[in-house]
Structure formats: structure tokens, C-alpha cells
Amino acid sequence: MAKKERRTLKDIAKYTLVLFIIVKVVMGGLNEFAGTNERDVVVESTSRGELNVVTTLPVIVEESKTENSESKSALDDATGVVSEEITESTQSETILETEGAVGTAASRITGRQPVHLSQISSESTTSDRIYALFDFLISEGFSPEAASGVIGNIAVESTFNPTVVSSSGYYGLFQWNTSSGGGYWWYDIQDWLSYNGYDWNSFEGQVKAMLYCSNRGFLNEERLAELKQLRNVEQAVELFAVYYEGCTGGGSVTKYYRPGSYYQDLETRKSEAWVAYAMYKDQSMEYNGEKPYSR
């Protein structure tokens, strides 16, 4: 009886061990199956771009997401900085390009608005008159230096005042003569002004008459074309003084045209032209020329 009971206990223990092993194996398979499903869920939830990154557990995927997010944020920040730098650079280049336009950039920087001949009145400042002269002459094909040469002559002839009449009978901005020796020039100018609807003392009218009236003294088409393209301020002063103003006499000797001939206030004409040229280069300047002049 005792032997039979001991055998039964051994069999129970053996069967229990076998059953335990079977349960262990089964449970291990279930856990592995459950773990695989969890990883599959994680992989399916990630983007196509992250599939190669995911290799083991979900925590690694989360770390990768964090790193990618931080990298993307840093890239966005860097892109923003570069974008701002490019924008600033483009704006600077635009300003530099715009500043090459006559009067436009200076008007933006200094607040001075472009002045046209039609805007000049008896109340206009000398500075406005000079800027209006540049506006017109350059639009007519004069170089800045050539325009400065003309303006320097006007400064001496009339101090930019179209109403000036000298005691010798010379009129206006350019002091056109009324004598037989000068061909009664003023009367041709006066006829042109009247025909084109200008008063005799119109600043705009007299400036345009200088260029458009058929009587331009000795400033023929060839000399006018030469004047327009000059890049030497003092040479431009002399050409206009000799061929348009014809102002012989005085104490200043020419260097470029009719060298050695004396012309009235030629050095002052040149200094006034340089004042005008400086105003053209820096349109924040106001006129500070010399007065009065001999005529």
C-alpha cells in the first residue's frame, strides 16, 4: 500500500511538471505574439519617412520623433534667419539700384520732391530753380556736367531771375540783347514766347526758348550736340559762354574754346557751375552761390 501511494505521488508530480512546462510554453508564445502586435502597431502609426528608423521598441520611435522635431525646429529657425538676411540684402540692392536714377533716390532720402520747370514761380527759391533746370536739361539729353555749365552761365547772367532787364537793354535769364550788333536777339525770343503761350518773363518759357527758338546765336546743331555730351564742367561753361552768350571782354581767359580770349566773369561762371554740379550730386544741398555779379 505504501509503495502504491508513493508511485501515485511521483506520477502526480511528473504530470504537474509537464503541465507547468506546457503552460509556460503556451504563455511565452502568447506574450511574443502580443509583443509583435504592439510593435506592428507602432510601425504602422509612423510615417513612411520614419520606417527605416523604427527597429525595436516604441520608446526608440518616440526618441526619434523628438530628435527629428528638434532638428526640424532648428532648421526652420536657421531658414528664417537666412530668409531675413536674403530679404535685407535684396532691399539693400534695390535701394542701391534705385539710387542710380536722377533725383529719385535723393528725393526719397532727403524728402525733396522733383521740381519741374512748370512749377517755378516768382516765389520759388534759387535751389528749386536750379533743380528744375537739371530736370529739364537732362531730360533733353544734356549730361550733368553740360547742364551744370549752362546753369553756371545763367547764375552770372541773371541770378536765375527771368525779369532782369539791364540798363543796356538785355533781357531775361540769358540777357538776350536788343541792339543791332546782337541781331536784336531778344525780339526773336519774345516772338517765340508769345507764339507758344508764355509771358515774356516766364522762367519755363525762357529756358525752353534758349533751346527751341531757331535763333541760338552761334550755338548751332553741331555745337549743341557737342555741348550735350561733354563730361567736363569747365569746358561746358566755356562752350556755352563763347557760342551762346558771346560775352567777350572782362578779365577771365578761356582754356578750351578760343584759348586766350577774355570773357566776362568766366571764372565766376565756372565756380557757379561747380556749385550746381555739387547740388546735382547731393540733392539735399541748398544753393549758396556768390552774389551779385557784373552783367
VENQUIPE-V769207 format. One record per pair of residues at least 24 apart in sequence whose ideal C-beta (glycine too) atoms are under 10 Angstrom apart, sorted by the first residue. I is the first residue (numbers start at 1). J is the second residue. Records with the same first field share a line. If there is no record, write none. Layout:
I: J ; J
This chain:
102: 134 ; 135 ; 138 ; 139 ; 144 ; 280 ; 283
103: 131 ; 134 ; 135 ; 138 ; 280 ; 283
104: 283
105: 283
106: 131 ; 280 ; 281 ; 282 ; 283 ; 284 ; 285
107: 131 ; 283 ; 284
109: 282 ; 283 ; 284
110: 282 ; 283 ; 284 ; 285
111: 284
112: 283 ; 284 ; 285 ; 286
114: 283
115: 283
116: 204
117: 202 ; 203 ; 204 ; 205 ; 206 ; 207 ; 208
118: 202 ; 203 ; 204
119: 203 ; 204
120: 160 ; 162 ; 202 ; 203 ; 204 ; 207
121: 202 ; 203 ; 204
122: 161 ; 162 ; 163 ; 201 ; 203
124: 160 ; 203
125: 160 ; 286 ; 287
126: 155 ; 159 ; 160 ; 161 ; 286 ; 287 ; 288 ; 289 ; 291
127: 160 ; 279 ; 283 ; 285 ; 286 ; 287 ; 288
128: 160 ; 286 ; 287
129: 154 ; 155 ; 159 ; 160 ; 161 ; 162 ; 173 ; 203 ; 207 ; 287
130: 154 ; 155 ; 160 ; 272 ; 275 ; 276 ; 279 ; 280 ; 285 ; 286 ; 287 ; 289
131: 276 ; 279 ; 280 ; 283 ; 285 ; 287
132: 160 ; 203 ; 204 ; 207
133: 160 ; 173 ; 203 ; 207 ; 276 ; 280
134: 276 ; 277 ; 279 ; 280 ; 283
136: 204 ; 207 ; 208 ; 211
137: 207 ; 210 ; 211 ; 228
138: 228 ; 280
140: 207 ; 208 ; 211 ; 212 ; 224 ; 228
141: 224 ; 225 ; 227 ; 228 ; 229
142: 211 ; 224 ; 227 ; 228 ; 229 ; 230 ; 236
143: 227 ; 228 ; 229 ; 230 ; 231 ; 232 ; 233 ; 236
144: 231 ; 233 ; 236 ; 276 ; 277 ; 280 ; 281
145: 227 ; 229 ; 230 ; 231 ; 232 ; 233 ; 234 ; 235 ; 236 ; 237 ; 273 ; 277 ; 280
146: 224 ; 226 ; 227 ; 228 ; 229 ; 230 ; 231 ; 232 ; 233 ; 235 ; 236 ; 237 ; 239 ; 240 ; 273
147: 227 ; 228 ; 230 ; 233 ; 236 ; 273 ; 276 ; 277 ; 280
148: 230 ; 233 ; 234 ; 236 ; 237 ; 270 ; 272 ; 273 ; 274 ; 275 ; 276 ; 277 ; 278 ; 279 ; 280 ; 281
149: 227 ; 230 ; 232 ; 233 ; 234 ; 235 ; 236 ; 237 ; 238 ; 239 ; 240 ; 241 ; 269 ; 270 ; 272 ; 273 ; 276 ; 277
150: 174 ; 207 ; 210 ; 211 ; 227 ; 236 ; 237 ; 239 ; 240 ; 241 ; 244 ; 273 ; 276
151: 236 ; 237 ; 240 ; 269 ; 272 ; 273 ; 275 ; 276 ; 277 ; 279 ; 280 ; 289
152: 233 ; 234 ; 236 ; 237 ; 240 ; 241 ; 265 ; 266 ; 268 ; 269 ; 270 ; 271 ; 272 ; 273 ; 274 ; 275 ; 276 ; 277 ; 289
153: 236 ; 237 ; 238 ; 239 ; 240 ; 241 ; 244 ; 245 ; 247 ; 265 ; 266 ; 269 ; 270 ; 272 ; 273
154: 206 ; 207 ; 210 ; 240 ; 245 ; 269 ; 272 ; 273 ; 276
155: 265 ; 268 ; 269 ; 271 ; 272 ; 273 ; 275 ; 276 ; 287 ; 289 ; 290 ; 291 ; 293
156: 237 ; 241 ; 245 ; 247 ; 264 ; 265 ; 266 ; 267 ; 268 ; 269 ; 270 ; 271 ; 272 ; 273 ; 289 ; 290 ; 292 ; 293 ; 294 ; 295
157: 241 ; 245 ; 247 ; 264 ; 265 ; 269 ; 293 ; 295
158: 206 ; 293 ; 295
159: 272 ; 289 ; 290 ; 291 ; 292 ; 293 ; 295
160: 203 ; 287 ; 289
161: 201 ; 203
162: 198 ; 199 ; 200 ; 201 ; 202 ; 203 ; 204 ; 205 ; 206 ; 207
163: 199 ; 200 ; 201 ; 202 ; 203 ; 206
164: 201 ; 295
165: 201
166: 295
167: 295
168: 295
170: 295
171: 200 ; 201 ; 206
172: 200 ; 201 ; 202 ; 203 ; 205 ; 206 ; 207 ; 209 ; 210
173: 201 ; 202 ; 203 ; 205 ; 206 ; 207 ; 209 ; 210
174: 206 ; 207 ; 209 ; 210 ; 217 ; 240 ; 244 ; 245
175: 245 ; 247 ; 295
176: 206 ; 209 ; 210 ; 213 ; 215 ; 217 ; 245
177: 217 ; 246
182: 217 ; 246
183: 215 ; 217
184: 215
185: 213 ; 215 ; 216 ; 217 ; 246
186: 215
187: 215
188: 213 ; 214 ; 215 ; 216
189: 213 ; 215
191: 215
210: 240 ; 244
216: 243 ; 244
217: 242 ; 243 ; 244 ; 245 ; 246
218: 242 ; 243 ; 244 ; 245 ; 246
219: 243 ; 244 ; 245 ; 246
223: 257
230: 256
232: 256
233: 270 ; 273 ; 274 ; 276 ; 277
234: 266 ; 267 ; 269 ; 270 ; 271 ; 273 ; 274
235: 270
236: 270 ; 273 ; 277
237: 263 ; 266 ; 267 ; 268 ; 269 ; 270 ; 271 ; 272 ; 273 ; 274
238: 263 ; 266 ; 269 ; 270
240: 269 ; 273
241: 265 ; 266 ; 269 ; 270
242: 266
245: 269
247: 295
250: 294
264: 293 ; 294 ; 295
265: 290 ; 293 ; 294 ; 295
268: 293 ; 294
269: 293
